[in-house]
Amino acid sequence: MDTIKIPTSADIYLEVNGVKVAVVQSYRALTTRESKNIEAFGHQEPVATIRGLSRYSLELSRIYATENALRDGINFYELEDFSLVIVKPDRRVIFTGCQWTSLEESTALGGTVMEKVSLTASSRMELMNS
């Protein structure tokens, strides 16, 4: 009988160059896509619709730096081109090319927790777990 792994906050994390730098308590993802209608002379309605670019907006809550990242002097304000990895029981969802758009910090001086981070990603992929 296979054991189903229940995802935990350690299964949602930020990576920089393949190294885990922070764990995330929760996330919310919004994907939007542009589309374009193709019109043809003599038709009152579009004859087709083509797919446009996808845009990925994410909101992360309670981001904790890892001990190694703290030792290396992580600065959330300087993070760029990082990845968000979400480990699910059957697959991993990875958002790459991430850039933060807003940071909300509310912790003690010198703390290591970001309360909310909004970011955009350039791509999203799913990898099946083996």
JOQUI-V106674 format. One record per residue. PHI is phi in radians with two decimals (none if undefined). Layout:
phi=PHI
phi=PHI
//
This chain:
phi=none
phi=-1.36
phi=-1.63
phi=-1.56
phi=-1.50
phi=-1.49
phi=-1.10
phi=-2.16
phi=-1.10
phi=-1.24
phi=-1.59
phi=-2.18
phi=-2.65
phi=-1.76
phi=-2.16
phi=-2.22
phi=0.91
phi=1.38
phi=-1.92
phi=-1.20
phi=-1.98
phi=-2.81
phi=-1.85
phi=-2.14
phi=-1.26
phi=-2.70
phi=-2.52
phi=-2.44
phi=-2.07
phi=-2.24
phi=-1.96
phi=-2.14
phi=-2.45
phi=-1.43
phi=-2.47
phi=-2.29
phi=-1.43
phi=-1.81
phi=-1.83
phi=-2.29
phi=-1.01
phi=1.58
phi=-1.90
phi=-1.48
phi=-2.17
phi=-1.03
phi=-1.59
phi=-2.88
phi=-2.28
phi=-1.92
phi=-1.26
phi=-1.86
phi=-1.29
phi=-1.60
phi=-2.20
phi=-2.04
phi=-2.04
phi=-2.29
phi=-2.14
phi=-1.94
phi=-2.11
phi=0.93
phi=-1.81
phi=-1.95
phi=-1.19
phi=-1.30
phi=-1.04
phi=-1.11
phi=-1.14
phi=-1.11
phi=-1.08
phi=-1.45
phi=1.35
phi=-0.95
phi=-2.29
phi=-1.00
phi=-1.19
phi=-1.75
phi=-1.15
phi=-2.71
phi=0.89
phi=-1.91
phi=-2.13
phi=-1.89
phi=-2.00
phi=-2.12
phi=-1.62
phi=-1.92
phi=-0.97
phi=-1.94
phi=-2.82
phi=-2.03
phi=-1.87
phi=-2.19
phi=-1.75
phi=-2.02
phi=1.12
phi=-1.32
phi=-2.36
phi=-1.36
phi=-1.96
phi=-2.73
phi=-2.24
phi=-2.11
phi=-2.04
phi=-2.61
phi=-2.54
phi=-1.12
phi=-0.93
phi=1.38
phi=-1.19
phi=-2.07
phi=-2.04
phi=-1.78
phi=-1.25
phi=-2.45
phi=-2.32
phi=-1.82
phi=-2.58
phi=-2.07
phi=-2.21
phi=-1.50
phi=-2.67
phi=-2.36
phi=-2.45
phi=-2.11
phi=-2.10
phi=-1.28
phi=-1.30
phi=-1.82
//
